[in-house]
Amino acid sequence: MKLIANIFKGIWATLNFSRRLILNLLFLFILIAIVISIVSDEDQVKVENKSVLRLNLNGIIVEQLTYVDPIDAAMSDAFGDSEEPSEILLDDIIDVINSAAKDDRITVMYLDLQRLHSAHLDKLRDIKDALSQFKAAGKKIYAHGAYYTQAQYYLASIADEISLHPYGGVNITGFGMYPLYFKEALDKLKVTQHIFRVGTYKSAVEPFIRSDMSPEAKESNLGWITPLWTQYKTEVAENRGFDTANFDETFAALTDKMEAAQGDSAKYAIDNQWVDALTTNQAFAQKLIDEVGLDAKGKSFKQVSFNQYLSTMPPKEFAENPFTEKVAVVVAKGQISDGKRKAGAIGGDSTAALLKKARLNDKVKAVVLRIDSGGGSMFASETIRNEVIALKAAGKPVIASMGSVAASGGYWIAASANEIWASPSTITGSIGVFGMIMTFENAANSLGIYSDGVATTELKGQSPFRGIDGGYKNLIQMGVEDAYDKFISMVATERNLDKSAVNDVAQGRVWLATQALDFGLVDKLGNKNDAIEAAANLANLEMYDVITIEQTLTEQEKLMQQLFGASMVQSAISALVPEQSIFAKTALNALDSVSNTIEIQTQMLGQLNDPNHVYTLCLVCNVSPE
C-alpha cells in the first residue's frame, strides 16, 4: 500500500513540476515579448521633410481583412513560412495616398509594386483615382521594377515615369476563364453526381458534370470579360497617351515586335511605349537621392514605407465623434454561408447581426452594404436581405455598393436596397439556383462495402452510400425551380421590373455592371464613396461621419492579440530560438501541413452548408479572370 502511495506521489510530483515549468516558460516568453514591445515602441516612425512615400504593396488587395487566429498569424509572420500572400485593405491604401497628398513632408511617391498580387480592376481603379489626386497636388509619382504583371502595370501607368530593369519585362495578356473540370476524375472514382439547376447559363456545377466549358458558359463568359478587357485597355491607354491598338492580342503581332527587339523583352517594352526608361535599381535609387536627398543614415534616399506611414495615422476608432449622425458601412465579403462567420467570410446570422446593430444605433441614419461576393447559401442570403428590409422599415435608407463581385447570392442581398451602385467593372447578375448531391454507392460497392436495411417509409432510405431515388430527385428539382421562381420574383418586385424581363437576363448569366445598368439590375455606376454620399442624400444628411460596423473581438481574442501580436512573437522567438533552428523549421512545417489540410476541409464544409441544400453561387465569379 505504501509502495502504491509513493508511486502516485512520484507521479504527482512529476506532473506538478512539469506544470510549473510550462507556466514559468510561458511567463518568461510573455515577459520577453512585452519588454521587446516596449523597447520597439520607442523607435517611432519619423517622416523626414522632402521624403519619398514608398508604396510597397505586398499581397492581395481586399475589401475586408480575413480573420486569422492571432497565434497562427504571429507564428507564420515570425518564421516567414506562410505560403498564402498577405492581404492589404483597400481603404488603408487609399487613406495613405490621400493623407500623403496633403502632407508637405512627402514630395514624391515611388510605386514599388513587385510584390503586389492579384487585384480586381474596380479596386485598382479606386487606387488609381487616389494617385491622380496625389499628382494633382503637384507631387511626382515614379514606378520602377524588374517586372510588371497586368494588375501592377495598371497602377504603374498613372506614374509620371515608368522605369524597368534592363533585364526585365512587362506581361499584359488580357483576361480569360479556364476553370478545371472534374467529371472524368469523378467517374473514375465512381462518384455519382446528382445535379439540379435552373438557368441556361448557371455554370457553377459544370466542373462536376462536364470535361469542358459549355457553349452557353463560353458565350456568357466572353460577354463580360470582353468589355472588362476594353475597360482595362482604354484606361491604361489614356494614362500612357497611346492608342488601344498598342495592345498585342495575337502571337503574330507580339512575335513581329519581339523580332524587331531581337527577343529582348526590356527593349520591346520601351519600343512599345510601355515604359519610359531602362534603369538598374542602383541608378533609380540615385535618381531619388538626387531629388530628395540622403536619409539620416546616408545610405539611401529619404523614404517612408506604406506600412510605416500607415502606422503614423490615427486609428479610425479613436477618430469617431460620438455626437454626430452617421452613415454606417457594413462589408459583406466572401462566400455566403449559413450561421456565423468571422471577418472575410459572410455568415447569414453574423452579417445580419451587423446590419441589425446599425438599425438599433440611433446615430446611424443610413447604411451602405458593401458587397464583394460571388454568392453561396440561398437561406443565408435571405437572412441578410430580411435585415436590409428591416432597416428600410426603420426609416434608414440602404445603398448596396458592389465591389469586384456581387453576383448570385451577392445580388440577392443587394436586391432590396433603396439603390444599387456598382463599379463599371463589377461582375454581377448570375441570377440562378442549383442544388448538388454526390453519392458514393458505386465507389463503396467496388470496395466491397454495401448499405442495406429496412425503414418505415421510402423517404428514409436516401443515403450517400445507397444513392437517391428518382422520386427524391424530382422533389429536389421542384425545390430548385421554386427557389429560382422566388429569386426572379423577388428581383422583379424589389427592382420594379417585369418578371419576364428579369427571367430573360437571369438564367444564371453573368454581366458587367455597365450591362446590368441597361437591364435595370443596377441603378448607378460609382465607387464606395459615391454610394456613401448617395446614402447621406437619401437620409437628408448634410453633416455626418462615416463608420464601419465590424465584428468585435471577444475578450479572449483581444487578450490573445495583445499577448501574441505577430511582431512581439517574432521578436521573442528570435531571442529564444535561432533563426535557422532545425527544430523550429521542422515544427512549423509540420504545423503548416496540418493547418493547410484542416483549412481546406473547413472551407469545403463552410461553403456548402445551406439547410435546404439550395445555392445561388457563381463559380466563375470567384475565379480571377487574369
N, C-alpha and C positions, 0 to 999 in steps of 0.2 A: 504493500500500500504506500509506504514511504517512497519507494522507488518510482511509483507512478506519479506521486505528487512532485517529486524532484524533476521528473521528465517534463510535466506540464509547467512547472516553474521555470525550467530552462527555455521551453518554447515561448512562454510569455515574455521572459527577459529578452529573447532574441527579437520577438515582434516589437516590443517596446523600444528597443534600441534602434531597430530599423525605422520605426515611425518617427522617432526623434531626429534621426539622421536625415530622413527625407524632408521633414519640416524645416530643419536648420538649413539644409541646402537650398530649399525653396526660398526661405527668408533671405539667405545670403544673395541668391540670384536677384531677387526683387530689390534688395538694398543697393547692389551694384548698379542695376538698371536705373534706379532713382537718382543715384549720385551722378551717373553719367548724363542723365537727362538734365539735371540741374546745371552741370558744367556746360552742356551743349547750349542751354538756354542763354548763357552769357554771350555766346557767339551769334549775335543777332545779324540779320542781313542788312547790309548798308549799301544803298544805291548812291553811287558817286555822281557828281554833276557830269553832264555830257557823256552818258553811258549808252551802251547798246543793250536793248532788250533781246535776248537770245530766245526766240520762240521755239525751243527744242521740244516738240510734241512727241511723246513716246507712248504709243499704244493705239487703242481704238477709241474714236470719239463717240460718246453716248449721251443720251438724254438724262439718264439716271444711272448712278453707280450701282453695280450689283453688290448686294450684301455679301461680305466674306467674313467668316469667323475670324475674330481678332488674332487668335493664336495661329491659325493657318496662314493668315496674311503675314504675320510677323515672321514666322519660320521661313516662308517662301522668300520674303524680302531679305531676310538675314543671310540665307545661304545662296540666294540667286538661282534657285532650282525650278522656279515656276516656268512651265512651258507655255502658259497662256499669256498673251500680250496684256499689258496694263489697260485700264480704262481711263479716259480723260473726259471730264464733264464738259459738255459743250458750253454751258453758262460760264464756267470758270475761264475758258479760253477767251470768250467774248468780253467778260469783265476785265481780264488782264489787258487786253488790247485797248479797250475803251479808257481804262484808267491811265495806261501809258501814253495815250494820245493827249491827255491833259497834263501829264507830268513833265514839267520843264527839265527834269534831270535826264529824261530819256529823249535822245535826239535821233536815234537810228534803230531800226528793227532788223534783226538777222533771222530769216526763216530757215531754221535748221530742221528739215523735215525727213531726214533719213530713216528715222525710227517710227514715223507715222504709219500706222497700219490702215486698214480699210475704214472708209467713212462714206456715207451716202451723200449724194450731190446736194441735198437740202441742207445738211449740216455744213458742208464745205462752203455753200453759198452764204450762209449766215456769217461764217468766219471771214469770207472774202469781203462782205459788206462792211464789217468792222475794220478790216485792213484798209479799205478805201477811205474810211473816216480818219484813220491814222495818217494816211497820205495827205488828206485834205487839211490836216493840221500843220502842214508844211514839213513833215518828217519823212525821211527816206526809208525805203524797205529794200533790202538785198536778200536774194535767195542764193544759196550755194550748197552744192552737194556732189557726191560721186555718181548719183543715180537718182532718177525721178520716176516714180510709178505714176499711174494715171491720176490717182487721188492727190498725190503730192504735187504733181505738176499743176493741177487746177489752182491750188493756193499760190504756188510759185509764180503763176502767170500774172498776178497782180503786182509783183515786185517792180521797182524801178529798174533793177538789173538782175538778170539770172546768170549765174556763172556755174560752170560744170568742170569737174576734174578732167584733164586731157585724156584720161583713160576711162571716162565714164560714159553714160548714155541716158537716153530718155525713152521710156517704154509706154506708148499710148496705143492701145489695141482695141478700143471700143467696148461695148457691153455684150454679154452673151449669157445664155442659160443652158447649163449642161448638168442636170441632176443625175444621180446614179439610179439605176433601175435593177430591182432585185427578183423579178418573177422567176427566172430560171434557177436562181440560187434557192429560193423558197420551194420550188418544185423538187429540186434535188434533195432538199431536207424533208420532203413530203409534208410540208406545211400547207394547209388549205386556207385560202383567203376567201372570206365572205364579205363582199363589198356592197354597200347600199348608199346611193347618192342621187342627188337631183342637181341638174345643171350640166349643160353640154360641155362647158369649159371647166368644170370642177375637177382639176387635175391633181389635187392633193394626194389621191390614192393611186395615181398611175404608177409610181415606182414599185408598187406591190403587185400590180396585175399586168404590167407590160415590160417589155425589154427595150422599148424606145418611146420617144415622145409622140403622142398622138397628133394628127394633123390639126385638130381643134386647139390643142395646147400650143402648138407652134404658131398658129395664127394669133392666138391671144398674147403670147409672149412677145412676138415680133411687134404686135400692136402697141406695146408700151416701151420696150427697150429701144425701138427706133426713134421715137420722139425724145426719149431721155438722152440718147446719143446726140441728137440735134441740139438739145439744150447745152450739153457739155461743149460741143464744138463752137457753137455760137458765142458762148460766154468767154471761152478761152481766146477765140479769135479776136473778140472785141478788146480783151485785156492786152493782147500782144500786138494788135494793129495789123493783122494779116487776114486773108480770106479763109473761109472754112474749107476751101478746096485744098488747103495746105495739109490737111489730114490725110494720111495714107490709109486706104481701106482695102487694098488688094496687095498680094505678094508681088505682082508685076510692078506696080508703082513704087513700092518700097525697094525692090531689087534694083530698079533703074537708078534711084537716088543713092543707094548704098554702093553701087558700082562706081558712080561718079565720085563718091567719097573714098573709093578704094577699100571698102569694107570697114572703114574707121567710124565707129558709132558716134564718137565725140564730134568728128568733123561733119558727119551727117547732121547732127543736132544743130550745129552753128550755121551750116549751109541752109538748113531748112527753117531758120529763124526761131527754133525752139529756145535757144539760149543766146546770150549776148557776148559771152566771153568764155574761153577755156582757161581755167585758173587752178593752180595747185592750192591745197589747203593752207600752206605756208604763205603763199602770195596773197590769198584772200585775207588771212589774219593780219598781214602787214597793211593791207588796204584800210582795214578798220582801225588799226593803230594810228595810221596817218590821219584818219578822220576824227577820232575821238581821244586818242592818246593812250598811254600805257596805264594799266591798273596799278594798285598800290604796291604789288609785288614786283612790278616791272617786267613781267613775263608774257603778258598778253594784253589785248585791248580791254578797256573798261567795259564790264558787262554784268548783267544780272540775268539768270536763267528764268524760264517760265515758272517753275515751282518756287524759286526764291522770291520772285516778285509777287506771286500769289500769296505767299506767307506774310507779306507786309501789309496785305489788305485786311481790313477789319472783318471778323466773322459776321455773316449775314444775320445770324440770330440775335446778335447784340445790337444790330442797327435798326431793329424793328421798333416802331413807335406804337406804344400800347393805346394811344388815344385816337389815332386816325382810322378812317374807314379803309377797308382792304378789298383788293381783288386777289382771290386765292387761286394758286396754280396747283393742280393735282396731276402728277405724272403717272401715266399707265404705260409702262414699258415692258415688253417681253411677251412670253406665251401666256395665254389666259387659261387659268386652271381653277377648279372649284376649291373653295376653302380659303385658307390664309397662306400668303406667300411673303417672303422677305423682299426688300427693295431690289429692283432689277428683274422681277417677275410680277405677273398680275394674278392676284387671288381674288375670286369673286367677293369673298367676305372682307378681305383686308382692304381692297381698293374701294369698295362700297363704304367701309368704315371711315376712310379718309374723306370721302365726299360728305358723309354724314357729319363729320367733325366740322367741315366748312359750313354745313347747313345750320348747325347749332351754335356757331360762333356769330354773335350779334354784330361784330365789327366787320364781318365778311359780307359784302353786298353783291358780289358777282364771282363766278368761278370759271376758270379756264381748265378744261380737261385736256391735257397734253398727251396725245396718243402716239405711240410708236410700237405697233403690234400687228402681227400677221394673223391674230385670232387664236382660237382654241376652243374651250368648252362653251357650248351654247348656253347651258344653265348658268355658268358663272357670268357670261356676258349679259344675260338678262338680269341677274342680280345687281350688276353695276348700273345698267340702264334704269332700273327701278329707282335707284338713288338719284340719278340725274333728273328723273321726273319729280321726285320729292323736292329737290332743290328748286325747280321751277315753281312747284306748288307753293313753296315758302316765299315766293316773290324774289328769288335770286336768279338772275339770268345765267345761263350756262353757254359758253362758247367751246365747241370742240375744235381743238387745234391739232391738225395732223402733221406729224413729223415725217420721217422717212417712209413709214408704212402705217396705214390704218385700213386694213382690209379684212374681209370675213368678219370674225368676231370683233376686230378692231373697228370696223364700220358699224357693227351692231351697237356698240356702246356709244358711238357718236351720233347715231340717227335721231335721237330725241332732243338734242341740244337746240337752243334757240337759233344758233347759226353754226355752220361748219366752215372753218377756214383750213386751207391746205397750202403747202408749198407747191410751186409749179411741178416739182419733181416727185411729189408724194405718190406712192403706189397705193391705190385704194380699190374699192369695189370688191370683187371676188365674192359676191353675194350668192352663196350656195351652201349646201349642207351635205354631209356624208356621215356614214357610220361604218365601222370596220371591226370585224371579229376574226381572229385567226384561231384555227383549231388544229390539233396535233394527233388526231386519231390514226392517220396513216403512218406518221413518224413513229408513234408509240407501237403500233401493230408490227412494224418492221423490226422492232427491237424485242418483240415477244411480249409486249405489255398491252393488256386489254382491260376495258371497263365494261362491267355488266352488273345487273341488279334489277330491282323492282321499284316501282313508285306508284302512288295512288292516282297520278294524273300524267298526261303526256308532257305537260309543261316542265315537270321536274327532271326529265331525262336529258336536258340540254347541258352539255359539258364540253370543255376544250378537248377532252380525251375521248369523246363519243361523237363529236360533230354536232351539227344542229339540223333540226328537221325543216323540211320545206315550208311547213305551216308557220314555224317560228320566223323563218326568213321573210315570209310575207308580212308578218306583224312588224318586223323591224323596218322593212321598206315603207310600209304605211306610215310609221312614225317619222321616218326621214322626210317623206313627202309632206306630211303635216307640218314638220318643222320648217321646211322650205316655204310653204304657203304662209306660215306665221311670219317668216323673215320678210318676204316681199310685201305682205300686207302691212306689217309694221312700218317698213320704209315708205310705202305709199301714203300711209296715214300721216306719219310724222313729217314727211317732206312735202306733203300736199301734192302728190303725183298720182297719175292714173296707175292702177295696179298692173295693167298690161304693159305699160311703158316701162315700169320697173322690171318686169319679167324679161323684157327684151334686152335690157342692159345688165341683167343679173346673170343667171345661168353659170355662176362661178367665174365669170370673166374678170380679168384684172385690167384696170385702167390707170393711166396717169391722171393727176388731178386736173390738168388742163382739159382732158377729155371729159372727166366726170363733171366738170363745171358746166359743160354744154348740156349734159343729161339732167342736171338739177340735183345730182348727188352731193355736190359741193356748192356752197354759196359764194365764197370769195377766195382769192389767192392772196396769201401773205404768210409771214412767219409768226412765231410765238408772240413777239412784241405787238404785232398788228392785232392779234387775237385778244391780247390783254387790253389794248386800247378800245377795241370793239366792245368787250365786256363792260368796261368802265362807262362807255357811252350808253349802253343799254340800261345800266343802273343809274344813269344821270349823275355820275361822279365827276367832279372837277378836280378835287384834291384827294389823292388816295395813295396808299402804299401797296406794293405787291409782295405777297408772302407765298412761300411754297409749303404746303402741308405734306409732311412726310411721316413715315412710321417712326415712332420714338423707340429708342433702345430700352430694354428692361434694365433694372438696376444691376442685375448680374452682368449683362452685356456691357454696360458702362464701366463697371469695375474691371472687367476683363480687358477692355480697350485701354483703360488707364494703366493697368499693370503690365499688359503685353502689347503696348504700341510697337509697331514694326521697328521704328528707329531705336527704341530702348532695347528691344530684344536683340537687334543686330549688334548694338554696341556691347551688350552684356555677353553675348555668345562669343564675340570677337575676343573679349578679355578672358573668357573661361575656356574656349575651345579654339585651337589653332585653325586658321582659315583652310589649310589643306588637310585637316584631320580626316583620316580614312574612316574613323568611327562616325564622324558627323555626316560625311557624304553617304556612307552606306545606309545609315539610319534614315536620312532624309529621302534617299532614293526609294527605300522600302515604303516609307510613309506615303511618298508621292504616288507610287504604283497602286497602293491600296486606295488612296483617296480618289485617284482617277477612275478606278473601277466603280467605286461607290457613287461617284458623281454621275457617271454615265447611266448607271441603273436608276438613280434618283430622278434624273432628267426624263428618262423614258417613262417612268411611272407618273411623274408630275404632269407630263404633257397630255396624258390620256386618262383623265380621271372624272370625266363628266358622269354624273349619276345616271343619266339616261343613255350614255354611250352615243351621243349625237354631237357632232363637232362642226363648227364653222371655222375652218382653218385653211389658210392659204400657204401651201408648202413652198411654192416658188417665191413668195414674198419674203420668206425667211432665208433665201439663198442670195448672196451678193451677186449682182449682175455683172461685176467686173470680171 
